Amino acid sequence: MLSAYVSTCLLTIAYDGTHYAGWQRQLGESTVQEALERALTTIFGTRVPVEGSGRTDAGVHAFGQAAHVVLPKPFLLPKLVPALNGNLPDDISVRSVRPAPEGFHARFCAIGKRYVYRCVTSKVRPAVGRGYYHWVRRPLDLQAMRRAGRLLIGRHDFASFATNPGYERKRGTVRTLRHVQIVQRSWGFDLAVQGDGFLYNMVRTIAGTLIDVGSGRRSVDQFGEILRRRDRREAGPTAPACGLYLLSVLYPDPLVKAAACTVPGDPLS
């Protein structure tokens, strides 16, 4: 049986990214990573680094971001979640804490991620909640978007759907997508994707290009050609950050698997 006291642990974190410059700490900016480290400093009286599974950009939200932390001393596991949440702002919440083995790393041990991009389709501009979805002004052909989305499933070079991050990509631009689903909602649709990894702005650019297909600006065949050309200039716009949610991070070992993270009607649940 695992001890109730832990020193290395995996955090599952939800946050509203509206007022943050993303996950990763940045000089002079408010970030989610920094807020967590401040909370841990308050609890332990010394700086405790937090390492996330990866970055999310300014304005992007999360239901299930994952991060690991090596505590400066063993801490009673059931008390860690309330201790952290009592020292975090209202728009960040630690959903769960799980023990992790020595040497575990939230980023390098991850085997996949799940995202959802949320769109509201309406002729009239919505007045409420504009920081939590992308507003599309016209009806879209979801069937055409589904046909185009299926072309992304499998192992491909996704260079056409990635923005230059400003640093060297050590892993290149080849990734594997296992699920690409477009689910109709009463208010619009969700684009849900799962893959072994994602490039900078990849989900948002896929969303923007699929919306082009749905609006008739591009055909399904043209979408497939965009993927094959591996040229970002061929793809559509990068959809706004406000519609993107990190649902969960996937790990191979059930002992350190991030808590199940779902949203109402999550198509991958």
C-alpha positions as CSV (number, residue, x, y, z in Angstrom):
1,M,0.0,0.0,0.0
2,L,1.3,3.5,-0.9
3,S,2.2,5.7,2.1
4,A,-0.2,8.6,2.7
5,Y,3.0,10.8,2.8
6,V,4.5,11.8,-0.5
7,S,7.5,13.6,-1.7
8,T,7.2,13.4,-5.5
9,C,3.7,13.9,-6.9
10,L,1.6,14.5,-10.0
11,L,-0.8,17.4,-9.9
12,T,-3.9,17.6,-12.1
13,I,-4.8,21.3,-12.6
14,A,-7.7,23.2,-14.0
15,Y,-7.5,26.9,-14.9
16,D,-9.2,29.7,-16.6
17,G,-6.5,31.1,-18.8
18,T,-8.2,34.5,-19.5
19,H,-6.0,36.6,-17.2
20,Y,-2.7,34.7,-17.6
21,A,0.1,34.9,-20.1
22,G,0.0,31.1,-20.5
23,W,1.3,28.3,-18.3
24,Q,5.1,28.9,-18.3
25,R,6.7,31.4,-16.0
26,Q,7.7,34.6,-17.8
27,L,9.5,37.6,-16.4
28,G,7.0,40.4,-15.5
29,E,4.0,38.3,-16.5
30,S,1.3,36.5,-14.5
31,T,1.4,32.8,-15.3
32,V,-0.2,29.6,-14.0
33,Q,3.1,27.9,-13.2
34,E,4.2,31.0,-11.2
35,A,0.9,31.0,-9.2
36,L,1.4,27.3,-8.3
37,E,5.0,27.9,-7.2
38,R,3.9,30.8,-5.0
39,A,1.3,28.6,-3.3
40,L,3.9,25.9,-2.6
41,T,6.4,28.5,-1.3
42,T,3.7,29.7,1.2
43,I,3.1,26.1,2.3
44,F,6.7,25.0,2.7
45,G,8.5,28.2,3.3
46,T,11.0,27.7,0.5
47,R,10.8,27.8,-3.3
48,V,9.4,24.6,-4.8
49,P,9.7,24.3,-8.7
50,V,6.7,23.0,-10.6
51,E,7.3,21.3,-13.9
52,G,4.4,21.1,-16.3
53,S,3.5,18.6,-19.1
54,G,3.9,21.4,-21.6
55,R,3.0,25.0,-22.4
56,T,-0.4,26.5,-23.0
57,D,-0.5,29.9,-24.5
58,A,-2.1,33.1,-23.2
59,G,-5.8,32.8,-23.0
60,V,-5.9,29.0,-23.3
61,H,-7.8,27.1,-20.6
62,A,-7.3,23.7,-19.0
63,F,-9.5,21.0,-17.3
64,G,-6.6,18.6,-16.9
65,Q,-3.1,20.2,-17.1
66,A,-0.5,17.9,-15.5
67,A,2.6,18.9,-13.5
68,H,5.0,17.2,-11.2
69,V,6.6,18.6,-8.1
70,V,9.3,17.2,-5.8
71,L,8.4,18.4,-2.3
72,P,11.1,19.6,0.1
73,K,9.8,17.2,2.7
74,P,7.2,14.5,2.8
75,F,3.6,15.8,3.1
76,L,0.4,14.1,4.0
77,L,-1.3,13.5,0.7
78,P,-5.0,14.2,1.6
79,K,-4.0,17.6,2.9
80,L,-2.1,18.8,-0.1
81,V,-5.0,19.6,-2.4
82,P,-6.8,21.8,0.1
83,A,-3.5,23.4,1.1
84,L,-2.7,24.3,-2.5
85,N,-6.2,25.5,-3.3
86,G,-6.4,27.7,-0.2
87,N,-3.3,29.6,-1.5
88,L,-4.3,29.8,-5.2
89,P,-6.4,32.4,-7.0
90,D,-10.0,31.5,-7.8
91,D,-9.3,30.8,-11.5
92,I,-6.8,28.0,-10.7
93,S,-7.7,24.8,-9.0
94,V,-5.7,21.7,-8.2
95,R,-8.1,18.8,-9.0
96,S,-6.1,16.0,-7.7
97,V,-2.6,14.9,-6.4
98,R,-1.2,11.5,-7.0
99,P,2.0,9.9,-5.9
100,A,4.7,9.6,-8.6
101,P,7.8,7.5,-8.6
102,E,11.2,9.0,-8.2
103,G,12.5,10.3,-11.6
104,F,9.0,10.9,-12.9
105,H,8.7,13.9,-15.2
106,A,5.3,15.4,-16.2
107,R,6.5,16.3,-19.7
108,F,8.9,13.6,-20.7
109,C,6.8,10.7,-19.3
110,A,3.6,11.8,-21.1
111,I,2.5,9.6,-24.0
112,G,-0.3,11.9,-25.3
113,K,-2.7,14.8,-24.8
114,R,-6.3,15.5,-25.4
115,Y,-7.7,18.9,-26.4
116,V,-11.0,20.3,-27.3
117,Y,-11.6,23.5,-29.4
118,R,-15.1,25.0,-28.8
119,C,-17.0,27.1,-31.3
120,V,-20.3,28.9,-31.1
121,T,-22.0,29.5,-34.4
122,S,-24.5,32.3,-34.5
123,K,-25.5,35.2,-36.7
124,V,-25.8,37.4,-33.7
125,R,-22.8,38.1,-31.6
126,P,-23.1,36.4,-28.2
127,A,-22.9,38.8,-25.3
128,V,-21.9,36.3,-22.5
129,G,-18.8,34.1,-22.1
130,R,-16.8,35.4,-25.0
131,G,-13.6,34.4,-23.3
132,Y,-14.5,30.7,-23.5
133,Y,-15.2,29.9,-27.1
134,H,-14.6,31.1,-30.7
135,W,-17.6,32.8,-32.3
136,V,-18.2,31.9,-35.9
137,R,-20.7,34.1,-37.6
138,R,-22.1,31.7,-40.2
139,P,-23.5,28.1,-40.4
140,L,-20.8,25.5,-41.2
141,D,-20.9,22.2,-43.1
142,L,-19.9,19.9,-40.3
143,Q,-20.0,16.8,-42.5
144,A,-17.3,18.3,-44.8
145,M,-15.3,19.3,-41.7
146,R,-15.5,15.7,-40.4
147,R,-14.3,14.3,-43.8
148,A,-11.4,16.7,-43.7
149,G,-10.6,16.0,-40.1
150,R,-10.3,12.2,-40.8
151,L,-7.4,12.9,-43.1
152,L,-5.4,14.0,-40.1
153,I,-5.7,10.7,-38.3
154,G,-2.5,8.7,-38.3
155,R,1.2,9.6,-38.4
156,H,1.9,12.7,-40.5
157,D,4.2,15.7,-40.9
158,F,2.0,18.5,-39.5
159,A,4.3,21.4,-40.5
160,S,1.4,23.1,-42.4
161,F,-0.5,23.4,-39.1
162,A,2.3,24.7,-36.8
163,T,3.5,28.2,-36.2
164,N,7.3,28.8,-35.9
165,P,7.8,28.7,-32.1
166,G,11.0,30.8,-32.3
167,Y,13.3,27.9,-31.1
168,E,14.6,24.7,-32.5
169,R,12.1,21.8,-32.7
170,K,14.2,18.9,-31.5
171,R,11.4,16.4,-32.3
172,G,10.7,17.7,-35.8
173,T,7.1,18.2,-37.0
174,V,5.9,14.6,-37.3
175,R,3.1,13.6,-34.8
176,T,0.4,10.9,-34.6
177,L,-3.2,11.8,-34.1
178,R,-5.5,9.0,-32.8
179,H,-8.8,10.9,-32.7
180,V,-10.2,13.9,-34.6
181,Q,-13.9,14.3,-33.9
182,I,-16.3,17.1,-34.6
183,V,-19.3,16.9,-32.3
184,Q,-22.4,19.0,-33.0
185,R,-23.8,21.0,-30.1
186,S,-27.0,23.0,-29.8
187,W,-24.9,26.1,-29.8
188,G,-22.2,25.1,-32.3
189,F,-19.6,22.4,-32.2
190,D,-16.6,20.9,-30.4
191,L,-13.5,19.8,-32.2
192,A,-11.9,17.1,-30.1
193,V,-8.4,15.7,-30.8
194,Q,-6.0,13.3,-29.2
195,G,-2.4,12.7,-30.2
196,D,1.0,11.7,-29.0
197,G,2.0,15.4,-29.0
198,F,1.2,18.7,-30.5
199,L,3.2,21.5,-32.2
200,Y,3.0,25.2,-31.4
201,N,-0.5,26.4,-32.4
202,M,-1.3,23.1,-34.1
203,V,-4.8,22.6,-32.7
204,R,-5.8,26.2,-33.2
205,T,-4.5,26.1,-36.8
206,I,-6.3,22.9,-37.5
207,A,-9.5,24.5,-36.1
208,G,-9.0,27.6,-38.3
209,T,-8.5,25.5,-41.4
210,L,-11.4,23.2,-40.7
211,I,-13.6,26.2,-40.3
212,D,-12.5,27.4,-43.7
213,V,-13.7,24.0,-45.1
214,G,-17.0,24.3,-43.2
215,S,-17.6,27.7,-44.7
216,G,-16.8,26.6,-48.2
217,R,-13.6,28.6,-48.6
218,R,-11.6,25.4,-49.0
219,S,-12.6,21.9,-50.2
220,V,-11.8,18.6,-48.4
221,D,-9.4,17.8,-51.2
222,Q,-7.6,21.1,-50.7
223,F,-7.4,20.4,-47.0
224,G,-5.6,17.1,-47.8
225,E,-3.2,19.0,-50.1
226,I,-2.4,21.5,-47.3
227,L,-1.4,18.6,-45.1
228,R,0.8,17.1,-47.8
229,R,2.6,20.4,-48.7
230,R,4.0,20.9,-45.2
231,D,3.9,24.7,-45.6
232,R,2.2,26.8,-42.9
233,R,1.4,29.5,-45.5
234,E,-1.0,27.1,-47.2
235,A,-3.2,26.6,-44.1
236,G,-6.0,28.7,-42.7
237,P,-5.8,31.2,-39.8
238,T,-4.8,30.3,-36.3
239,A,-8.2,30.3,-34.4
240,P,-8.3,32.4,-31.2
241,A,-6.8,31.0,-28.0
242,C,-10.1,31.5,-26.0
243,G,-11.7,28.4,-27.6
244,L,-9.0,25.9,-26.7
245,Y,-9.0,23.6,-23.6
246,L,-6.4,21.1,-22.5
247,L,-8.6,18.2,-21.4
248,S,-6.0,15.8,-20.1
249,V,-2.5,14.5,-20.3
250,L,-2.0,10.7,-20.8
251,Y,0.6,8.5,-19.0
252,P,1.4,4.8,-19.5
253,D,1.4,3.7,-15.9
254,P,-1.9,3.8,-14.0
255,L,-0.1,4.7,-10.9
256,V,0.8,8.1,-12.3
257,K,-2.0,8.5,-14.8
258,A,-3.6,12.0,-14.6
259,A,-7.1,12.0,-13.1
260,A,-9.9,11.5,-15.5
261,C,-10.8,15.0,-16.8
262,T,-14.0,15.5,-18.7
263,V,-16.3,18.4,-19.7
264,P,-20.1,18.0,-20.2
265,G,-20.6,16.0,-23.4
266,D,-16.8,15.3,-23.8
267,P,-16.8,13.2,-27.0
268,L,-13.7,11.3,-25.9
269,S,-15.0,10.2,-22.5
